[in-house]
Amino acid sequence: MFLRSEAWRRAETTGLSPTQTQILALLVQRGPARVGAVADEIAVTQPTASDAVAALVRKGYVARRADPEDARAARLHPTAAGRRLAAELAVWPDALLGAIDALDPPEQAVFVKGLAKMIRALQMRGAIPVQRICVSCRYFGPHAHADAAQPHHCAFLDAAFGDAALRLDCGDHLEADASAQRESWTRFNDAAA
Ligand code: SF4
């Protein structure tokens, strides 16, 4: 309820609907994309994405430019104004940060790990597209270290980390193939059991 009411409260101040906000954030975080790819990423229909994109273009936050890979298609680019607005929107609300701070470090680790599991379960059911989380990443080495506080390894960063630092939307994520994901998931859970 908090997140939903926060999304609509922000909509009143920014003039963007939650879907428009999501699309703008996606384009800023992941770079230019076609409307179809945007629709897939945020799990809405193409007409819904097209309407939201048209509004963003009208408001000057997104521009359509020719796709270098296909002259008949267009890619959506965030404008400078769009990037500025996305940076403001990316700041988590104080109330949410305060609620997370109320958890002690072990509780935060359980919370993040639980979120990663829920996201993966939704992905496996096809309810949401693949998210950029560690457990689906080619670079993820679950329980690769003996240190109980930092058992996992990120081969991209070449660094050990613990459950609290599991990433839920990582810009360096590279999707592992299905069998590697299954193996990684088994190790992630078995070693923790
Ligand atoms: S690259 Fe990102 S998603 Fe992949 S293992 Fe490292 S931190 Fe996790």
Residues whose N, C-alpha, C, O or C-beta is under 5 A from the ligand:
A	BS01	SF4	R132 I133 C134 C137 Y139 F140 H153 C154 F156 R167 C170 D172 H173
